[in-house]
Amino acid sequence: MKSGVRNQLAEKMAGEITLSDSPGLALKKWRMNFEIAPGILADRLGISPSVISDYESGRRKSPGTAVVGKIVDAILAFDEETDGKHIQKFSTMLFSTVDDDVIYDLHEYANPVPLQEFSDAIGCSLLCGSVDQSIFGYTVVNSLNAILQLSSNEFNRIYGWSTERALIFTSVSTGKSPMVAIRVTPFKPRCVVLQGIDVADVHPFVEKMAERDHITVMCTSMDIDKIVSTLRDKEW
C-alpha cells in the first residue's frame, strides 16, 4: 500500500472521529469497519480494553487529536499486518467515482441509525434476521447493472465507507442474484432490502444465504424515487 494513500485514509478517519459530534461512536464505527476487537486494539495501544470501551460509550472524555492519531495508526497497522483487505477496500473509495446507472444513492450517517426506524421509513417487511441493531449508511443499487457491470473488487464500492449499512437492491425478481453476489465477496452488509418484491415471492435460497452471513433481509414495494426522497429527507 503506497504511503500516500495510507496517509489520506488515515487523515479521513482521524478527521471524522475528531470532528464528529459523537467521536466515541465514530471511533467505534471505524474499529468495527476494520473488524478489530476492542481487546486487540487496546493491546496494540498498551492500554486497558476498558479505556477503549469508555471512549466509545462516551463515559470518557473524547481523546485529543494526538490520541486519535495513534488509534487510527494502530488500526491501519493491524490491517497491514494481516491481509490488508480493509485498507485496499477503503482506499479504493478515495478515488472511485459512482456510476449513476449502478448506484442511485449512497449516504453515510455520522451516528448509528436504528434499523427498525430505517425499515419503517421505507415500508419494509422482514424476511429474516434481526432489526434490533443499527446501521451507519445505505446504498440504493440497481441490482441488474451492478451484477452485470461490476467486477468482484468493484462491487465493494457499493459499501461506501462502512459495511455496517443497508444495501437496497432495486427491481429484483427473486432476490437470489444480489445475495449470490454478496456471498462471493469478502464484505457483508448489515442489511439487504429487496425492492419491488413481496416476502412470499423471495427465493428460498435467499434466507439460507442470509442466515449463513448473518444478514437481515427485508422487502419493500415502495417506488425507487420515493425511497430515495424519503431517506434523503430523514434527519438521522
One Martini backbone bead per residue (centre of mass of N, CA, C, O) as a GRO file, in nm:
protein
  236
    1MET     BB    1   0.092   0.038   0.026
    2LYS     BB    2   0.082   0.352  -0.026
    3SER     BB    3   0.156   0.609   0.179
    4GLY     BB    4  -0.035   0.823   0.059
    5VAL     BB    5  -0.296   0.659   0.088
    6ARG     BB    6  -0.274   0.603   0.389
    7ASN     BB    7  -0.275   0.900   0.478
    8GLN     BB    8  -0.554   0.972   0.363
    9LEU     BB    9  -0.710   0.767   0.531
   10ALA     BB   10  -0.617   0.868   0.808
   11GLU     BB   11  -0.733   1.154   0.780
   12LYS     BB   12  -1.026   1.074   0.751
   13MET     BB   13  -1.061   0.920   1.015
   14ALA     BB   14  -0.959   1.139   1.213
   15GLY     BB   15  -1.151   1.363   1.123
   16GLU     BB   16  -1.419   1.221   1.187
   17ILE     BB   17  -1.368   1.176   1.488
   18THR     BB   18  -1.294   1.468   1.581
   19LEU     BB   19  -1.562   1.618   1.436
   20SER     BB   20  -1.759   1.469   1.582
   21ASP     BB   21  -2.033   1.469   1.797
   22SER     BB   22  -1.951   1.139   1.823
   23PRO     BB   23  -1.647   1.011   1.861
   24GLY     BB   24  -1.699   0.731   1.982
   25LEU     BB   25  -1.878   0.624   1.747
   26ALA     BB   26  -1.670   0.672   1.524
   27LEU     BB   27  -1.459   0.484   1.639
   28LYS     BB   28  -1.634   0.228   1.639
   29LYS     BB   29  -1.689   0.217   1.339
   30TRP     BB   30  -1.389   0.178   1.247
   31ARG     BB   31  -1.328  -0.071   1.411
   32MET     BB   32  -1.553  -0.242   1.276
   33ASN     BB   33  -1.466  -0.208   0.981
   34PHE     BB   34  -1.178  -0.363   1.069
   35GLU     BB   35  -1.229  -0.599   1.265
   36ILE     BB   36  -1.159  -0.501   1.574
   37ALA     BB   37  -1.101  -0.578   1.876
   38PRO     BB   38  -1.073  -0.412   2.165
   39GLY     BB   39  -0.836  -0.581   2.284
   40ILE     BB   40  -0.641  -0.553   2.044
   41LEU     BB   41  -0.625  -0.247   2.038
   42ALA     BB   42  -0.528  -0.213   2.330
   43ASP     BB   43  -0.264  -0.373   2.307
   44ARG     BB   44  -0.134  -0.184   2.086
   45LEU     BB   45  -0.163   0.074   2.295
   46GLY     BB   46  -0.124  -0.004   2.606
   47ILE     BB   47  -0.421  -0.060   2.713
   48SER     BB   48  -0.724  -0.082   2.834
   49PRO     BB   49  -1.027  -0.195   2.724
   50SER     BB   50  -1.191   0.013   2.897
   51VAL     BB   51  -1.097   0.263   2.743
   52ILE     BB   52  -1.230   0.203   2.476
   53SER     BB   53  -1.516   0.177   2.591
   54ASP     BB   54  -1.530   0.467   2.709
   55TYR     BB   55  -1.499   0.617   2.447
   56GLU     BB   56  -1.742   0.484   2.284
   57SER     BB   57  -1.964   0.561   2.520
   58GLY     BB   58  -1.870   0.850   2.667
   59ARG     BB   59  -1.736   0.820   2.961
   60ARG     BB   60  -1.498   0.942   2.812
   61LYS     BB   61  -1.321   1.173   2.707
   62SER     BB   62  -1.232   1.289   2.430
   63PRO     BB   63  -0.986   1.239   2.233
   64GLY     BB   64  -0.728   1.365   2.106
   65THR     BB   65  -0.548   1.396   1.823
   66ALA     BB   66  -0.309   1.220   1.914
   67VAL     BB   67  -0.474   0.970   1.999
   68VAL     BB   68  -0.626   0.927   1.738
   69GLY     BB   69  -0.374   0.878   1.566
   70LYS     BB   70  -0.288   0.618   1.717
   71ILE     BB   71  -0.543   0.456   1.664
   72VAL     BB   72  -0.539   0.465   1.356
   73ASP     BB   73  -0.258   0.339   1.323
   74ALA     BB   74  -0.329   0.070   1.462
   75ILE     BB   75  -0.548  -0.017   1.265
   76LEU     BB   76  -0.374  -0.012   1.004
   77ALA     BB   77  -0.143  -0.197   1.099
   78PHE     BB   78  -0.313  -0.448   1.147
   79ASP     BB   79  -0.409  -0.478   0.855
   80GLU     BB   80  -0.126  -0.498   0.723
   81GLU     BB   81  -0.046  -0.766   0.895
   82THR     BB   82  -0.245  -0.917   0.742
   83ASP     BB   83  -0.429  -0.851   0.439
   84GLY     BB   84  -0.539  -0.547   0.372
   85LYS     BB   85  -0.847  -0.530   0.278
   86HIS     BB   86  -0.952  -0.263   0.404
   87ILE     BB   87  -0.759  -0.065   0.279
   88GLN     BB   88  -0.822  -0.134  -0.011
   89LYS     BB   89  -1.120  -0.064  -0.001
   90PHE     BB   90  -1.103   0.237   0.111
   91SER     BB   91  -0.900   0.350  -0.098
   92THR     BB   92  -1.086   0.320  -0.342
   93MET     BB   93  -1.290   0.544  -0.240
   94LEU     BB   94  -1.102   0.795  -0.291
   95PHE     BB   95  -1.119   0.750  -0.637
   96SER     BB   96  -1.398   0.680  -0.693
   97THR     BB   97  -1.678   0.652  -0.893
   98VAL     BB   98  -2.025   0.700  -0.952
   99ASP     BB   99  -2.262   0.517  -1.109
  100ASP     BB  100  -2.582   0.599  -1.199
  101ASP     BB  101  -2.665   0.298  -1.314
  102VAL     BB  102  -2.593   0.163  -1.023
  103ILE     BB  103  -2.595   0.419  -0.822
  104TYR     BB  104  -2.848   0.615  -0.688
  105ASP     BB  105  -2.756   0.597  -0.372
  106LEU     BB  106  -2.534   0.748  -0.112
  107HIS     BB  107  -2.502   0.716   0.255
  108GLU     BB  108  -2.383   0.869   0.554
  109TYR     BB  109  -2.365   0.827   0.904
  110ALA     BB  110  -2.257   0.972   1.198
  111ASN     BB  111  -2.484   0.803   1.329
  112PRO     BB  112  -2.664   0.565   1.448
  113VAL     BB  113  -2.932   0.372   1.295
  114PRO     BB  114  -3.210   0.228   1.345
  115LEU     BB  115  -3.340  -0.029   1.168
  116GLN     BB  116  -3.639   0.002   1.233
  117GLU     BB  117  -3.666   0.297   1.136
  118PHE     BB  118  -3.570   0.248   0.849
  119SER     BB  119  -3.786   0.039   0.775
  120ASP     BB  120  -4.039   0.217   0.827
  121ALA     BB  121  -3.975   0.449   0.619
  122ILE     BB  122  -3.985   0.210   0.363
  123GLY     BB  123  -4.186  -0.029   0.407
  124CYS     BB  124  -4.095  -0.293   0.555
  125SER     BB  125  -4.047  -0.649   0.536
  126LEU     BB  126  -3.963  -0.930   0.709
  127LEU     BB  127  -3.771  -1.219   0.647
  128CYS     BB  128  -3.482  -1.193   0.809
  129GLY     BB  129  -3.365  -1.141   1.110
  130SER     BB  130  -3.253  -0.843   1.272
  131VAL     BB  131  -3.366  -0.507   1.398
  132ASP     BB  132  -3.169  -0.501   1.663
  133GLN     BB  133  -3.002  -0.255   1.511
  134SER     BB  134  -2.743  -0.077   1.331
  135ILE     BB  135  -2.660   0.194   1.104
  136PHE     BB  136  -2.422   0.399   0.874
  137GLY     BB  137  -2.592   0.336   0.604
  138TYR     BB  138  -2.666   0.364   0.241
  139THR     BB  139  -2.763   0.177  -0.068
  140VAL     BB  140  -2.877   0.232  -0.400
  141VAL     BB  141  -2.926  -0.049  -0.624
  142ASN     BB  142  -2.878  -0.175  -0.936
  143SER     BB  143  -2.882  -0.500  -0.965
  144LEU     BB  144  -2.822  -0.564  -1.264
  145ASN     BB  145  -2.583  -0.364  -1.316
  146ALA     BB  146  -2.400  -0.462  -1.090
  147ILE     BB  147  -2.367  -0.756  -1.195
  148LEU     BB  148  -2.277  -0.682  -1.498
  149GLN     BB  149  -2.044  -0.438  -1.437
  150LEU     BB  150  -1.914  -0.560  -1.176
  151SER     BB  151  -1.666  -0.651  -1.012
  152SER     BB  152  -1.567  -0.777  -0.720
  153ASN     BB  153  -1.410  -0.517  -0.644
  154GLU     BB  154  -1.626  -0.305  -0.738
  155PHE     BB  155  -1.859  -0.399  -0.551
  156ASN     BB  156  -1.739  -0.258  -0.289
  157ARG     BB  157  -1.846   0.036  -0.351
  158ILE     BB  158  -2.141   0.001  -0.223
  159TYR     BB  159  -2.027   0.045   0.088
  160GLY     BB  160  -1.853   0.272   0.108
  161TRP     BB  161  -1.751   0.351   0.452
  162SER     BB  162  -1.960   0.106   0.533
  163THR     BB  163  -2.085  -0.217   0.618
  164GLU     BB  164  -2.289  -0.078   0.825
  165ARG     BB  165  -2.546  -0.139   0.612
  166ALA     BB  166  -2.784  -0.071   0.360
  167LEU     BB  167  -2.890  -0.268   0.085
  168ILE     BB  168  -3.068  -0.150  -0.204
  169PHE     BB  169  -3.237  -0.353  -0.425
  170THR     BB  170  -3.360  -0.314  -0.740
  171SER     BB  171  -3.578  -0.484  -0.927
  172VAL     BB  172  -3.644  -0.765  -0.825
  173SER     BB  173  -3.744  -1.108  -0.858
  174THR     BB  174  -3.599  -1.305  -0.607
  175GLY     BB  175  -3.298  -1.219  -0.468
  176LYS     BB  176  -3.058  -1.410  -0.546
  177SER     BB  177  -2.833  -1.249  -0.697
  178PRO     BB  178  -2.740  -1.049  -0.473
  179MET     BB  179  -2.663  -1.276  -0.266
  180VAL     BB  180  -2.447  -1.409  -0.439
  181ALA     BB  181  -2.263  -1.163  -0.467
  182ILE     BB  182  -2.213  -1.138  -0.161
  183ARG     BB  183  -2.107  -1.426  -0.102
  184VAL     BB  184  -1.832  -1.381  -0.302
  185THR     BB  185  -1.762  -1.156  -0.105
  186PRO     BB  186  -1.592  -1.025   0.176
  187PHE     BB  187  -1.832  -0.832   0.219
  188LYS     BB  188  -2.089  -0.747   0.465
  189PRO     BB  189  -2.393  -0.652   0.536
  190ARG     BB  190  -2.637  -0.581   0.763
  191CYS     BB  191  -2.842  -0.513   0.514
  192VAL     BB  192  -3.119  -0.622   0.298
  193VAL     BB  193  -3.310  -0.468   0.033
  194LEU     BB  194  -3.598  -0.567  -0.148
  195GLN     BB  195  -3.721  -0.430  -0.439
  196GLY     BB  196  -4.034  -0.527  -0.577
  197ILE     BB  197  -4.099  -0.747  -0.342
  198ASP     BB  198  -4.231  -1.008  -0.182
  199VAL     BB  199  -4.177  -1.230   0.060
  200ALA     BB  200  -4.325  -1.476  -0.087
  201ASP     BB  201  -4.122  -1.435  -0.361
  202VAL     BB  202  -3.875  -1.532  -0.235
  203HIS     BB  203  -3.612  -1.710  -0.249
  204PRO     BB  204  -3.512  -1.966  -0.042
  205PHE     BB  205  -3.196  -1.906  -0.055
  206VAL     BB  206  -3.182  -1.630   0.079
  207GLU     BB  207  -3.216  -1.712   0.376
  208LYS     BB  208  -2.976  -1.905   0.388
  209MET     BB  209  -2.756  -1.698   0.314
  210ALA     BB  210  -2.818  -1.490   0.534
  211GLU     BB  211  -2.768  -1.673   0.782
  212ARG     BB  212  -2.470  -1.732   0.724
  213ASP     BB  213  -2.405  -1.395   0.719
  214HIS     BB  214  -2.584  -1.225   0.910
  215ILE     BB  215  -2.842  -1.112   0.739
  216THR     BB  216  -3.074  -0.878   0.694
  217VAL     BB  217  -3.402  -0.923   0.540
  218MET     BB  218  -3.595  -0.714   0.319
  219CYS     BB  219  -3.909  -0.572   0.200
  220THR     BB  220  -4.023  -0.350  -0.077
  221SER     BB  221  -4.277  -0.149  -0.268
  222MET     BB  222  -4.144   0.103  -0.294
  223ASP     BB  223  -4.053   0.347  -0.473
  224ILE     BB  224  -3.751   0.452  -0.564
  225ASP     BB  225  -3.789   0.762  -0.546
  226LYS     BB  226  -3.920   0.748  -0.264
  227ILE     BB  227  -3.685   0.631  -0.113
  228VAL     BB  228  -3.480   0.853  -0.168
  229SER     BB  229  -3.647   1.096  -0.057
  230THR     BB  230  -3.699   0.987   0.226
  231LEU     BB  231  -3.400   0.948   0.319
  232ARG     BB  232  -3.305   1.243   0.262
  233ASP     BB  233  -3.521   1.375   0.473
  234LYS     BB  234  -3.385   1.244   0.697
  235GLU     BB  235  -3.275   1.332   1.046
  236TRP     BB  236  -3.015   1.127   1.155
   0.00000   0.00000   0.00000
